[in-house]
Amino acid sequence: MFKAIVVITVLGFPSPIQLDDEKGPYEDLPECWVRAAKMIKDFVAGPMPVMSVNSVCISLKSTNINH
C-alpha cells in the first residue's frame, strides 16, 4: 500500500505547502504516482504562482527494526 504526498513551493509563501492525499492508500506504486500527478495538476491550475513541486509515494508497510 502506498500514500501520495506532494510538497509545493509557492511564490510569496514563507515555507512549502505539504498536500497529503486523502483518497488513498493505493495498492500499487503506479496508481499512487498517477494520483500524485493529479494532485499537482489540480493545485497548479489554481491562482497561486507555483515555483516548484515535488511528489513522493511512501510505502505504508510496517517494518520491525531490531537494534
Secondary structure in CASP SS format (residue, H / E / C, confidence):
PFRMAT SS
TARGET T0000
AUTHOR 0000-0000-0000
METHOD secondary structure of the structure
MODEL  1
M C 1.00
F E 1.00
K E 1.00
A E 1.00
I E 1.00
V E 1.00
V E 1.00
I E 1.00
T E 1.00
V E 1.00
L C 1.00
G C 1.00
F C 1.00
P C 1.00
S C 1.00
P C 1.00
I E 1.00
Q E 1.00
L E 1.00
D E 1.00
D C 1.00
E C 1.00
K C 1.00
G C 1.00
P C 1.00
Y E 1.00
E C 1.00
D C 1.00
L H 1.00
P H 1.00
E H 1.00
C H 1.00
W H 1.00
V H 1.00
R H 1.00
A H 1.00
A H 1.00
K H 1.00
M H 1.00
I H 1.00
K H 1.00
D H 1.00
F H 1.00
V H 1.00
A C 1.00
G C 1.00
P C 1.00
M C 1.00
P C 1.00
V E 1.00
M E 1.00
S E 1.00
V E 1.00
N E 1.00
S E 1.00
V E 1.00
C E 1.00
I E 1.00
S E 1.00
L C 1.00
K C 1.00
S C 1.00
T C 1.00
N C 1.00
I C 1.00
N C 1.00
H C 1.00
END
